[in-house]
Amino acid sequence: MIADSSPAPIPARLAAAPEQGPTVSFELFPPRSAAGEASLWAAIARLAEAAPDFISVTYGASGSSRDTSRAVVRHVLEHTQVRPVAHLTCIASERSELRTIAEGFLADGVRDVLALRGDPPAGAEPWVPPVDGLSRASELVAFLREIDPAVAIGVAATPSCLPAVPEPDAPLCGDLLALRAKQDAGAQYAITQVFFEADSYRRYVAAARAAGVDLPIIPGIVPLEDPARLRRLQEISGVPVPGALLDRLDSETDEQRRRAAGLELGAELVSEVLEAGAPGLHLYTFNQSRASIALLDRLGLRSGAA
């Protein structure tokens, strides 16, 4: 179970952000090898020293990493004082299976879930959900509320859904409609997918508010030190990395200078979104600690041990 000295419940902490300062959180993914597991346990220990408000653990496509995801969540519970947020996807599971998984997390001591639709299995076109399954994240939010009304539920948000140049009288993008439905179903906060320009966050939040969404929207940020990783992330996510950012990193052939340049760019991005009113900062760590901790230190947001 979560110890009494653990951080405050996430919705309460977000509500207190204007007075207490922004929340800080990290995202991890399940390891794919024994070596990756050992490296991850070490990274978790270092990240926990920063006293984050929570650490989220991803859940593979169609639940493919279910067991290892749960193992990572248990490790966070057993070896740190940090609140773990268990990701849960619904698209390929029946209700009975989802209930078993959710109740297993709750039995372990989890009190926070990130409810996601998930992606259909590769090659499953057209996709048909299970007869007794769920097809939308909003349905999963409502289902989790039925299982345990006290569980804190976060959801995903996608700034890249908005066009770079807004079109007059354009209908709401599907992501904003989905986000409003997730809010109506009982979601309490949202975490954005990756973006690389502060204006993407500002425009998305403004559009969400205009659509009737009042959830706290936490920006999801990736450290900007590795141009190869950023290019790979661009391929996976479909979110373009600004050419000027890549050019700046590519211009530094020395690794230390490239890291310094990426740290400066990342700090500028985070500072801008915090100035725009972001209630917190969620860092995609890629199961490593150094770059994320360096960014927090640069911003003066690290509240744990030095």
RAFEN-V334126 format. One record per run of one state. SS is the DSSP state (~ for helix, > for strand, _ for the rest). FROM is the first residue (numbers start at 1). LEN is the number of residues. If there is no record, write none. Layout:
ss=SS from=FROM len=LEN
ss=SS from=FROM len=LEN
This chain:
ss=_ from=1 len=9
ss=~ from=10 len=6
ss=_ from=16 len=1
ss=~ from=17 len=4
ss=_ from=21 len=2
ss=> from=23 len=6
ss=_ from=29 len=5
ss=~ from=34 len=15
ss=_ from=49 len=5
ss=> from=54 len=4
ss=_ from=58 len=3
ss=~ from=61 len=3
ss=_ from=64 len=2
ss=~ from=66 len=14
ss=_ from=80 len=3
ss=> from=83 len=7
ss=_ from=90 len=4
ss=> from=94 len=1
ss=~ from=95 len=14
ss=_ from=109 len=3
ss=> from=112 len=5
ss=_ from=117 len=16
ss=> from=133 len=1
ss=_ from=134 len=3
ss=~ from=137 len=11
ss=_ from=148 len=4
ss=> from=152 len=6
ss=_ from=158 len=1
ss=~ from=159 len=3
ss=_ from=162 len=12
ss=~ from=174 len=12
ss=_ from=186 len=3
ss=> from=189 len=4
ss=_ from=193 len=5
ss=~ from=198 len=13
ss=_ from=211 len=5
ss=> from=216 len=7
ss=_ from=223 len=4
ss=~ from=227 len=11
ss=_ from=238 len=5
ss=~ from=243 len=8
ss=_ from=251 len=4
ss=~ from=255 len=21
ss=_ from=276 len=4
ss=> from=280 len=5
ss=_ from=285 len=5
ss=~ from=290 len=10
ss=_ from=300 len=7
